[in-house]
Amino acid sequence: MHRALLWRTRGKSLFFHTRVGRLHYYDIPGSGPLGTVVMLHGASQGAVHYARVILPLTKTYSRIVAVDAPAHGLSAAPPSMDSDVLAAGVTELLDAVIGDHPAVVFGTSLGGAMALKYGLSSPERVSKLCLLSPAGAPLSEGEREGLMQMFAMERHRDSREFMRLVAHRPSLFANVIAVETRRRFRTGPMRQLFDSFASGESEFQPDEMRSLQPPVRLIWGRRERVLPPSNLRFFEEHLPVGRRVIVEPPHFAHAAFLEYPKEVAEHINLSGKHARRVLQRQRQVNHQLDPFLQDSDVLDIPSHRVSNRPVQQVSGANRVSQAGHR
């Protein structure tokens, strides 16, 4: 997959030395007008797993930077691994490679949490966040324990059940993929990372989300079965209403980037188009942008429910039951 991605995109496979170790990233040229997009992957995955999303982005963005987080992909594993080490390494790399113009930052699951942390720490380098089922919301003790049990994957059948949960339509090769997934989840660095989640100290606080400066496009599929519904409610309640759009595709599950790569790419394109329009308006008028400006002037994806209303108008009615999508 690594060589195929480089061959099809004419990208470069590069390494950058950070305080937490040597990190790998793909720097891929594009032919589009939307500037730079950064891709941050989920736990136990790698940048190469975004290959089918990256390919259509080369036609709309001028540059794609896809990062292997510490202990993932081709990046080195630090001596000790936790969420702070993960965020520190990614932040140091992005600060060095993004350049002078802010980028759209896309992340899935744990990558979504990393993207949010980067938006909090380096808002001047982020034109927009595009998040697919982001992790990091506060969990109850029972929810956290359930996730830790899911990630433990002590038996092969546990990994098979995990594959059933992450996908809307499990692949014919799910059993083979489950073997590799279990192997990655049970490596030393990944066990250290998951153990660091057990205390809940790395979870976001409401004040952090309310202070987030970059606008957010949050994609939460109605077939999401890995992260609990309370995660979505947290983001609905605490992301600034005037700077976020929440989209709920009816067929997206946790691994939508693998099942529906072209649609995920279109969401990333919509984020880039909105970020470009905001930049154009900032150049046209020499005053601060209206905080309530959002994606209403960008045509959205048909059939995907979109809401930018306050949470008390969003939650409850018309929400599709999570339990019904098995």
KOLKOL-768197 format. One record per residue (C-alpha): x, y, z; residue in one letter; residue number from 0. Coordinates in steps of 0.05 Angstrom, whole numbers, plus 32768, in hexadecimal, padded with zeros to 4 digits. Example, Ala and Ser with C-alpha at 12.3 -4.5 7.8 and 13.67 -1.06 7.14 Angstrom:
REM KOLKOL-768197
{node {80F6 7FA6 809C} "A" 0} {node {8111 7FEB 808F} "S" 1} 
END
This chain:
REM KOLKOL-768197
{node {8000 8000 8000} "M" 0} {node {8039 802F 8010} "H" 1} {node {805A 8028 7FCC} "R" 2} {node {8018 8029 7FA8} "A" 3} {node {8004 806B 7FC9} "L" 4} {node {8047 808C 7FB6} "L" 5} {node {8042 8072 7F6F} "W" 6} {node {7FFA 8088 7F64} "R" 7} {node {8003 80CD 7F83} "T" 8} {node {804D 80DD 7F74} "R" 9} {node {8052 80EF 7FBD} "G" 10} {node {808F 80ED 7FEA} "K" 11} {node {809A 80C1 8027} "S" 12} {node {80BD 80ED 8059} "L" 13} {node {80D6 80EB 80A1} "F" 14} {node {80DA 8121 80D6} "F" 15} {node {80FE 811D 8118} "H" 16} {node {80D4 8133 8154} "T" 17} {node {80DF 8131 819F} "R" 18} {node {80B8 80F1 81A2} "V" 19} {node {80DB 80CE 8169} "G" 20} {node {80E1 80CC 811E} "R" 21} {node {809D 80D4 80FD} "L" 22} {node {8089 80C2 80B6} "H" 23} {node {805B 80E8 8088} "Y" 24} {node {8045 80EA 803F} "Y" 25} {node {804C 812C 801B} "D" 26} {node {8020 8126 7FDD} "I" 27} {node {8018 815C 7FA7} "P" 28} {node {7FD4 816C 7F8C} "G" 29} {node {7FB8 8194 7F52} "S" 30} {node {7F7D 81B6 7F74} "G" 31} {node {7F73 81FC 7F90} "P" 32} {node {7F61 81EB 7FD9} "L" 33} {node {7FA6 81F0 7FF9} "G" 34} {node {7FC0 81BD 802B} "T" 35} {node {7F9A 8186 804E} "V" 36} {node {7FB6 815E 8088} "V" 37} {node {7F9F 8116 8094} "M" 38} {node {7FA2 80F8 80DA} "L" 39} {node {7F90 80AE 80E2} "H" 40} {node {7F71 8086 811B} "G" 41} {node {7F8F 8056 814E} "A" 42} {node {7FB8 801B 8132} "S" 43} {node {7FB0 8035 80EB} "Q" 44} {node {7FDF 805D 80BF} "G" 45} {node {7FDE 8094 808B} "A" 46} {node {7FDE 8060 8054} "V" 47} {node {7F98 804A 8068} "H" 48} {node {7F7F 808D 804C} "Y" 49} {node {7F98 807C 8006} "A" 50} {node {7F53 8078 7FE6} "R" 51} {node {7F40 80BA 8006} "V" 52} {node {7F81 80DC 7FF2} "I" 53} {node {7F7C 80CC 7FA8} "L" 54} {node {7F3F 80F7 7F99} "P" 55} {node {7F5B 812E 7FC6} "L" 56} {node {7F97 8137 7F97} "T" 57} {node {7F66 8156 7F65} "K" 58} {node {7F4B 818A 7F96} "T" 59} {node {7F84 819A 7FC6} "Y" 60} {node {7FC9 81B3 7FB3} "S" 61} {node {7FEB 818A 7FEA} "R" 62} {node {7FD9 814F 8016} "I" 63} {node {8001 8140 8056} "V" 64} {node {7FF0 80FC 8073} "A" 65} {node {8012 80ED 80B5} "V" 66} {node {8025 80AC 80D7} "D" 67} {node {801B 80BA 8122} "A" 68} {node {8051 80A1 8153} "P" 69} {node {8054 8055 8155} "A" 70} {node {8027 8051 8118} "H" 71} {node {8036 8043 80CF} "G" 72} {node {8080 8051 80C1} "L" 73} {node {8089 807F 80FD} "S" 74} {node {80B6 806B 8136} "A" 75} {node {8099 8056 8179} "A" 76} {node {80AC 8083 81B3} "P" 77} {node {80C8 8064 81F4} "P" 78} {node {8085 806F 8215} "S" 79} {node {8043 807C 81F4} "M" 80} {node {8006 80A3 820A} "D" 81} {node {7FD6 80D6 81ED} "S" 82} {node {8003 8111 81FF} "D" 83} {node {803F 80F2 81DB} "V" 84} {node {8013 80E4 819F} "L" 85} {node {7FFA 812D 819C} "A" 86} {node {803F 814A 81A9} "A" 87} {node {805F 8124 816F} "G" 88} {node {8028 8135 813E} "V" 89} {node {8026 817E 8153} "T" 90} {node {8071 8186 814B} "E" 91} {node {8070 8167 8106} "L" 92} {node {8035 818F 80ED} "L" 93} {node {8051 81D1 8107} "D" 94} {node {808F 81C3 80DE} "A" 95} {node {8070 81AB 809D} "V" 96} {node {802E 81CF 8093} "I" 97} {node {804F 8210 807D} "G" 98} {node {8037 8257 807D} "D" 99} {node {7FEF 824C 8067} "H" 100} {node {7FBD 8229 8095} "P" 101} {node {7FA5 81E4 8082} "A" 102} {node {7F65 81BC 8085} "V" 103} {node {7F72 8185 80B9} "V" 104} {node {7F4B 8144 80B3} "F" 105} {node {7F4A 810D 80E7} "G" 106} {node {7F25 80CD 80F6} "T" 107} {node {7F18 80B0 813C} "S" 108} {node {7F5A 80BA 8162} "L" 109} {node {7F72 80E4 8127} "G" 110} {node {7F35 8110 8132} "G" 111} {node {7F4A 811B 817B} "A" 112} {node {7F91 812C 8163} "M" 113} {node {7F74 815D 8130} "A" 114} {node {7F4B 817F 8167} "L" 115} {node {7F89 8183 8194} "K" 116} {node {7FB0 81A2 815A} "Y" 117} {node {7F77 81D4 814E} "G" 118} {node {7F7C 81E8 8197} "L" 119} {node {7FC7 81EE 819A} "S" 120} {node {7FD5 820C 8154} "S" 121} {node {7F95 822E 813D} "P" 122} {node {7FBB 825C 810E} "E" 123} {node {7FD1 8220 80E5} "R" 124} {node {7F8B 8203 80DD} "V" 125} {node {7F59 821F 80AC} "S" 126} {node {7F24 81EA 80BB} "K" 127} {node {7F1D 81A9 80E1} "L" 128} {node {7EFA 816F 80BE} "C" 129} {node {7EEC 8137 80F0} "L" 130} {node {7ED0 80F1 80E4} "L" 131} {node {7EB7 80CF 8124} "S" 132} {node {7EEB 80F4 814F} "P" 133} {node {7F00 80D5 8191} "A" 134} {node {7F12 80FD 81D0} "G" 135} {node {7ECD 810F 81ED} "A" 136} {node {7EC4 8100 8237} "P" 137} {node {7EAB 80BA 8246} "L" 138} {node {7E86 809D 8281} "S" 139} {node {7EAA 8068 82A8} "E" 140} {node {7E80 8032 8288} "G" 141} {node {7E8C 804D 8241} "E" 142} {node {7ED7 8052 824D} "R" 143} {node {7ED9 800B 8268} "E" 144} {node {7EB2 7FF2 822C} "G" 145} {node {7EE3 8012 81FC} "L" 146} {node {7F1F 7FF6 8221} "M" 147} {node {7F01 7FB0 821D} "Q" 148} {node {7EF4 7FBA 81D3} "M" 149} {node {7F3C 7FCF 81C7} "F" 150} {node {7F59 7F97 81F1} "A" 151} {node {7F4A 7F63 81BB} "M" 152} {node {7F60 7F29 81E6} "E" 153} {node {7F40 7EF6 81B6} "R" 154} {node {7F3B 7EF2 816B} "H" 155} {node {7EEF 7EF5 816F} "R" 156} {node {7EF6 7F38 8193} "D" 157} {node {7F1A 7F55 8156} "S" 158} {node {7EE5 7F37 8128} "R" 159} {node {7EAF 7F59 8151} "E" 160} {node {7ED6 7F9A 814D} "F" 161} {node {7ED9 7F95 8101} "M" 162} {node {7E8D 7F8C 8101} "R" 163} {node {7E84 7FCB 8129} "L" 164} {node {7EB2 7FF9 8102} "V" 165} {node {7E92 7FEA 80BE} "A" 166} {node {7E4E 7FF5 80A0} "H" 167} {node {7E59 7FBA 8071} "R" 168} {node {7E91 7F8D 808A} "P" 169} {node {7EC2 7F78 8055} "S" 170} {node {7EC7 7F31 803B} "L" 171} {node {7F0E 7F35 8056} "F" 172} {node {7EF8 7F4B 809B} "A" 173} {node {7F13 7F0B 80BC} "N" 174} {node {7F58 7F16 809E} "V" 175} {node {7F57 7F60 80AF} "I" 176} {node {7F43 7F4F 80F6} "A" 177} {node {7F83 7F26 8100} "V" 178} {node {7FAE 7F62 80EC} "E" 179} {node {7F84 7F93 8114} "T" 180} {node {7F8C 7F68 8153} "R" 181} {node {7FD7 7F63 8148} "R" 182} {node {7FDE 7FAF 8143} "R" 183} {node {7FB1 7FBD 817F} "F" 184} {node {7FDA 7F8E 81AB} "R" 185} {node {801F 7FAC 819E} "T" 186} {node {8042 7FCC 81D9} "G" 187} {node {803B 8015 81C3} "P" 188} {node {7FF0 800C 81B4} "M" 189} {node {7FE4 7FEB 81F8} "R" 190} {node {8007 8026 8219} "Q" 191} {node {7FDD 8057 81F1} "L" 192} {node {7F9B 8034 8203} "F" 193} {node {7FB0 802F 824C} "D" 194} {node {7FBA 807B 824C} "S" 195} {node {7F72 8084 8238} "F" 196} {node {7F58 805E 8275} "A" 197} {node {7F5F 8099 82A5} "S" 198} {node {7F38 80C8 8278} "G" 199} {node {7F6C 80FF 8282} "E" 200} {node {7F75 8108 8237} "S" 201} {node {7F2A 8115 822A} "E" 202} {node {7F15 815A 8214} "F" 203} {node {7EF3 818B 8243} "Q" 204} {node {7EB7 81B6 822F} "P" 205} {node {7EDF 81F6 8236} "D" 206} {node {7F12 81DC 8204} "E" 207} {node {7EDE 81CF 81CF} "M" 208} {node {7EBC 8213 81DB} "R" 209} {node {7F00 8235 81D2} "S" 210} {node {7F10 8212 8190} "L" 211} {node {7F1E 8246 815B} "Q" 212} {node {7F20 8221 8118} "P" 213} {node {7EDB 8210 80FA} "P" 214} {node {7EC8 81C7 80FD} "V" 215} {node {7EA5 8197 80CE} "R" 216} {node {7E92 815B 80F9} "L" 217} {node {7E7C 811B 80D5} "I" 218} {node {7E5A 80E8 8101} "W" 219} {node {7E3B 80AD 80DD} "G" 220} {node {7DF8 8093 80F6} "R" 221} {node {7E16 804D 80F4} "R" 222} {node {7E4E 8060 8125} "E" 223} {node {7E55 8026 8156} "R" 224} {node {7E9B 802C 8173} "V" 225} {node {7E96 806F 8197} "L" 226} {node {7E58 807B 81C2} "P" 227} {node {7E20 80AC 81B0} "P" 228} {node {7E35 80D8 81EB} "S" 229} {node {7E73 80EC 81C3} "N" 230} {node {7E48 810D 818E} "L" 231} {node {7E1D 812F 81C2} "R" 232} {node {7E5C 814C 81E3} "F" 233} {node {7E73 816B 81A1} "F" 234} {node {7E2C 8184 8192} "E" 235} {node {7E28 81A6 81D5} "E" 236} {node {7E6D 81C5 81D9} "H" 237} {node {7E89 81D4 8193} "L" 238} {node {7E77 821D 8184} "P" 239} {node {7E36 821D 815D} "V" 240} {node {7E4D 8254 812E} "G" 241} {node {7E8D 8230 811B} "R" 242} {node {7E76 81E8 8112} "R" 243} {node {7E4C 81BE 80E3} "V" 244} {node {7E37 8178 80F7} "I" 245} {node {7E28 8146 80C0} "V" 246} {node {7E09 8102 80CD} "E" 247} {node {7E0F 80D5 808F} "P" 248} {node {7DDC 809C 8096} "P" 249} {node {7E0C 8066 807C} "H" 250} {node {7E4E 807B 809D} "F" 251} {node {7E6B 804E 80D2} "A" 252} {node {7EAD 8057 80F8} "H" 253} {node {7ED9 8044 80BD} "A" 254} {node {7EB4 806C 8088} "A" 255} {node {7EF6 8082 806A} "F" 256} {node {7F01 803A 8054} "L" 257} {node {7EBA 802B 803D} "E" 258} {node {7EA8 806E 801D} "Y" 259} {node {7EEA 8090 800C} "P" 260} {node {7ECE 80BD 7FD5} "K" 261} {node {7E97 80D8 8003} "E" 262} {node {7EC9 80E4 803B} "V" 263} {node {7EF5 8109 8009} "A" 264} {node {7EB9 8133 7FF4} "E" 265} {node {7EAF 8148 803D} "H" 266} {node {7EF8 815C 8040} "I" 267} {node {7EEF 8183 7FFF} "N" 268} {node {7EB3 81A8 801C} "L" 269} {node {7EDF 81BB 8057} "S" 270} {node {7F14 81D5 8029} "G" 271} {node {7EE2 81FD 7FFF} "K" 272} {node {7EC5 821D 803D} "H" 273} {node {7F0B 822E 8058} "A" 274} {node {7F1D 824D 8015} "R" 275} {node {7EDE 8278 8014} "R" 276} {node {7EEC 8290 805B} "V" 277} {node {7F33 82A3 8046} "L" 278} {node {7F19 82C8 8009} "Q" 279} {node {7EE8 82EF 8033} "R" 280} {node {7F1E 8300 8066} "Q" 281} {node {7F47 831D 802D} "R" 282} {node {7F0B 8344 8013} "Q" 283} {node {7EF8 8364 8054} "V" 284} {node {7F29 837D 8087} "N" 285} {node {7F03 8369 80C5} "H" 286} {node {7EF5 832B 80ED} "Q" 287} {node {7EC9 82F6 80CC} "L" 288} {node {7E81 82F0 80E2} "D" 289} {node {7E85 82B8 8116} "P" 290} {node {7E44 829A 80FC} "F" 291} {node {7E5D 8290 80B5} "L" 292} {node {7E5B 8246 80A5} "Q" 293} {node {7E54 8213 806D} "D" 294} {node {7E0E 822A 805B} "S" 295} {node {7E28 8247 801A} "D" 296} {node {7E4C 8207 8005} "V" 297} {node {7E21 81D0 7FE5} "L" 298} {node {7E21 8194 8013} "D" 299} {node {7E1C 814A 8005} "I" 300} {node {7DD5 8132 7FF5} "P" 301} {node {7DB5 8103 8028} "S" 302} {node {7DE6 8115 805F} "H" 303} {node {7DC1 8136 8098} "R" 304} {node {7DE3 8178 80AA} "V" 305} {node {7DD7 81A2 80E7} "S" 306} {node {7DF4 81E2 8101} "N" 307} {node {7DBC 81F0 8133} "R" 308} {node {7DC7 81F4 817E} "P" 309} {node {7DC7 81B0 819F} "V" 310} {node {7D84 81B8 81C1} "Q" 311} {node {7D65 81BB 817B} "Q" 312} {node {7D8F 8182 815F} "V" 313} {node {7D90 8149 8191} "S" 314} {node {7D57 811A 81A0} "G" 315} {node {7D24 811D 8167} "A" 316} {node {7D35 80F9 8126} "N" 317} {node {7D75 80DB 8143} "R" 318} {node {7D7D 8095 8127} "V" 319} {node {7D88 8061 815D} "S" 320} {node {7DCF 8047 8160} "Q" 321} {node {7DB8 8003 8178} "A" 322} {node {7D92 7FF7 8138} "G" 323} {node {7DD0 7FF4 810B} "H" 324} {node {7DF1 7FB2 8117} "R" 325} 
END
